[in-house]
Amino acid sequence: METYQFAVPTLFGLESVCAGEMRHLGLQNVHAEDGRVFCTGSALDLARLNLNLRTGERVLLVLGSFHASTFDELFEGTRALPWEQLIPADGAFPVQGHSLNSDLHSVPACQSIVKKAAARRLGSRYGLETLPETGALYQIRFSLMKNEATLMLDTTGPGLHKRGYRARSVTAPLRETLAAGMVLLSRYRGRDPVCDPFCGSGTIPIEAAMIAKNQAPGLNRSFPAQNWEIAGKDLWLQAAREAADREFHNQWTLWGGDIDPRAVSLAQHNAELAGVADLITFQVRDAADFKRQEPCGRVITNPPYGNRLLEENETEQLYRSFGRVWREMPPGWQLYLLSGYPGFEDAFGRKARKKRKLYNGMLRCDLFCYGS
């Protein structure tokens, strides 16, 4: 079976977590760079990655890299790649990409050059002056970084954070891949209780339930590569069966609370769509009244915070109030709290045991860790 190179973009700060997921899936040559993780694998691994990754944003199949500081170099380098090995005569191949710190900084111009070069190569191989592009989607993506061009095919389509369970959400929802990363960074393995007293639309408890259950996050959605010739439906069915066979069936203590009844209702709805509603208890509850009796467990949460002056005052009060709640918790509990508020520790009233820099989209945050 042919071996391919894959590149998986991640939110900044989750590269090592995603790399660990890849190694757990048995992928080879795993190595991480800023904002992306590389590995090698088969067409079956292409399906496994899409179905199972919790913290990756998408799975890109790498065709090649080359130096490109001029449009001629970009055209010739693109045309030299074996597009016909992956894209059939009727395949649709739109182009998207980005350029950072490169001489070729006009993304629309680069898109046009890559499209023309790929079309020239495919047209010459298939003996066609005009390619119909009426078949399956083969989205071309290019990355230009410091004049190094990398050409890839997007196997995923809509990002992997789109699990399919969050049809609606509250304002400023936490991305599913980041929520899963927070749960994995807490080293939750399904044994202790997990609580989120600021649960919003329920993303953290839902991702924790899926991790406890070992439920593959991509089982309830589709991917463009399901229609590719190199990755036939039999391989996708095999990967899906493998994932389903690895699921656990048990009862776990998972709880989510929010002061907004609409958010709690939405969280319950999202958990039902995710197939984990029977595993999570959602309640309307003010975080200032949060308490637990179990001797140990994890609080994994993302409280709201603001940037304007009035919002900052409200944010400080919220953190100060939750700091008092935390000091009353049993000593065996751990807290993993995500915040982009620079004065969090002062307002909370205690320095974190550990901080981890993460990004919620482009927003710099810290994951504050408390407890043993």
N, C-alpha and C positions, 0 to 999 in steps of 0.2 A: 504494500500500500504506500502510495506516494507521501512524502513528508513535506509539510508546508510550514512557513513561519507565520506566526500570528502576533499582532500588536493589540493590546487592550488598554485604551485610555482609562484613567481613573481620576477621581477627585484628588487634588493634592493632599498628601498625608495618608492616603489609603494604599499607596503602592505596595508596601510590604505585606499588607493584609491580603490584597489581591494575589500577590505572588505566592503566599501560603496556600490560598485556595487552589491555585494552579498545580502546585506540587502535590496537594492532597488528591487531586484528580489524576495524577500520574503523568502530567505533561513534562516534557524534557526541555533542557537548556533555558530554564526560567531565569530571567534577570530583569531588574527594575531600573528605570530611569525616572527623572522628574515627570510625573503626570502620565506615565504609561509603563506597561509591563510586557515583555516579549517572551515567547516560548515557541517550541516546535511541536508539531503533532500531525495526525492524519486527518482525513475528511471526517472520520467518526469523532475525533477530538473537537473538530469545528462545531459539531452538534452538541457535544458534551459541554463545551465552554458556554455556548449560548444558553443552554438549559439550566446550568448549575451555578454559574458565577453570581455572587451576591453583591460584590463591590466593584466589579468592572462596569464601564459605561457602554461599551460595545466591543465586538470582536472583528478585527480587521485582518484580512489575509494579505500579507506583504508580497508584492511581486518583485520589488527591487529598489535599490537606492543608488544614487549617482550624484556627482557634482553638477550644479546648474546655476551659474551666475549670469547666463545670458539666455534669451529666448531660444536661440539655436540649440544650445546645450540641453535645455528642457525638452524641446521637440525631439531631438535625436535620441536622448536618453529614454524618453517615453516610448518612442517608436521601436526601440531595440528590445523592449520587454515582450514576453510571449503571451500577449493578450488572448490569442486564439486558443490557448490551452484551457482557458477558463470561460471565455465569453463565446457563445455560439453565434451563428450568422444572424439570427434574429434577436439577439440579446439587446436590451436597452442599457445604455451606459452613460448616464448623466455624470457630471463632474462637480465635485465640491472640494474645497481645501482651504488651507491657511498658510500664511507666510510670516515668519518671525526673524528679524535680524538678517534679512537676505537682500541681495541686490534687486531681485525680482519681487517687488513689494505690492504690485497691483494684482490682487487676487482674481478679479474678472479676466484680466489679460492672461494670467497663468491658466485659468480654467479653460479658456478658449484654445490655448496652445496644446494642453494635454488632450482635450477632446479631439482636435484635428490630428494629433499624432497617433492616438489610439485608433481613430477611424481609418487613417491611412494604412496602418498595420493590418487591421481586420479586413479592410476592403481588398487589400492585395492578397491576403491569404484565402479569402472566400471568393475571389473573382467578381466582386461587386463594386460598382461605382457609387451606389447609394445603399447604405445599410438600413433595413426597414425598422429596426428597434421596436418590434411589436411583441417580443417575447418576454422572458423573465427579466427582472431588474438586477443589474450588476452595477451598483453605485460605486463609481471610482472616487476615491479620496486621495488627495495629495497633501504632503506636509513639506514645507520648505523651511528649514531651520539652519541658519548660518551657511546658506548656499548649498546645503545638502538636501536633495529632493528624495522623498520616499513615496512610492506609488503603491496604493492598496485598494482592495475591494472590500466594501462594507457588507458583512454577512448578516448583520443584525437588523437593520432598518431603524425604527424608533428605538431610542436608547434602552439599555437593559434595566434602567430604573423604572421603566413603564411596565410594571408587573401585570397590570390588567385589573387590579383590585381597587384602584383609587379613581373611580369615575369622577368623583367630586372631592373637593378638599376645602379646608379652612384657609384663611389668609396666610401667606408665607409658609407653605407646608415644607416639612423636612424631606429632602430627596430620599427615596427608598434605599439607594446604595449607601448613602451616608448613615442612615439609621442602622442598616445591617452592619456597617463598619464599626459603629459604636458598640453594638452588641457583641461582635466578635472581639473587639479590643478589650471588652470587660471579661473575656474568657468564660462567658456563659456556656455551659454544656448541658443545660436542661435539668439540672439538679435542684438549685436553689430558687426561691421565688424571685420574680422580676416585676418591678412596679415602675410606672411612669405617671407621676402626679400632674403632669402638664401634657396630657396625651394628644390634645388636638384631634386630628382625624385618625389617630390610632396607629401611625406608621411604626413607631418603635415597638409597641407590644405585638403588632402583627409580624414584623420581621423577627422578633424574638421567638414567637410561636413557630414560625416556619423553620427557624434554626433548630429549636428543640425537637421538632418533628422530623428534621432533615428533609423538608419538602423543597424540591427544586423550584426556584422562583420563576423559571421560564416555561413551566409545563402548560400554563394556561394562555399562551400567546403564540403568535406565528412569526416567522423570520423569512426574509427574502431568499436566503440560501437553501430553504426547503425545496425551492424550485430549480436549483442548480443541477447541472448534469454530474458534477464531480461529487456531489453529496446527495445521493438519491434518498427517496423516502424511506427505504429499508434501514439506512443508517440512522435517520432521525427516530424511527420507531425503536430501534435497538437502544439508542441513547435514552429515550424516554422510559423504556422498560427498565433499564438499569437504574435510573433515578427513582422510579416508583418502587422498585424492590428494596431500595436503601431507606425508605421511610420508616420511622418509628411510630408506634401506636400506643399512646400512654396518656396519662393526665398530668398536666403541669400547672403550677401556680403562677399565673400571669394576670396582672391587674393594670388597668388604665383609668385614670380619673381626670376630669376637667371641670372647671367652674361653669362652663358654657354648655347647657343642655343640648344645643344644636350640634356642637362638636362631638359630644358623647354619642348622640344618635347616629351621626355620620361615621364615627369610628366603628360602631356596631355593624353598620351597613357594609363598610369596607372589609371588616373581618369576615363577614358572611361571604363576600365575593372572593376572598382569599382562601376560603375553606377552613378557617381556623376559629370561627366564632364560638365553637364549643370549648375552646381552650382558654379563652380570655374573659375575664369579668370586667366590664366597663361600668363606671358609676359617675354620677354628677357629684363632684366633691371639690371643695376649696382646698388648694394645696396647703394652706395654713393649718388645716385640720388633719393633714395626712399623718397617719401613725400605723405601725405594724407590730404584731406581737411575736412573730417568728424570731428565733434567736439570730438568724442570718439570712442574707438575701442581697439582691442588687436593686438599686434605683438607677435607672438609665433614662435620662430625660433631657429635654431641650426647652427650657423656659423662654418666654418671650422677653425681648429687650428692645429698647428704642434708642434713637439717635438725637431727637430733638429734646430741648431742655425739659419740658413737662414730662415727656416719656422717660427721660433719664431719672427724674425724681421718682416716678412710679416704679421704674425698674429697680432702683436701689431699695425701695420699700419692700418690693416683692422678694428680692434676694435676702434682705435682712430678716424678713419673716420666715423664709424657708430655711435660713441658717439656724434659727431658733428651733424649728421643727426637726432639723437634722441632729441637733445636739441631744434631743430626747429619744433618738432611735436606739435600739439595742446595739451593743458594740460590735456584733458580728456582721453588721450590714456594710455594704460598699456603695459608694455614690459615683456615678459617671455622668457629669453634667456638662453639656455643650453650651458655650456662650461666646458671643463676640463682644461682650461688654468689658471694656478695659479695667473697670474698677470692681470686677466681680468679687475677688477674694476679700477685699476690704469690706464690701457690703455684706458678704456672706458671713464674715467674722472668723474665718479660719483659712490658713494657707493650705493649698492642696498638697497631698503627698506626691503627686506627679501631674504634669501637664503635657498634653500632646497637641501639637499644632495641626489643625484640620481646616479645610475650606468648605463652606456651604455655598456651592457655586463659586463666585469670585470673592465671597466675603470671608475674611480671615477670622477664624474662631479658635478657641482652645477647648479641649476636652479635659475638664478638671476632675481628678481622681482622688477620692477620699476613702478612708477605711483600710483595713489590713490587706 
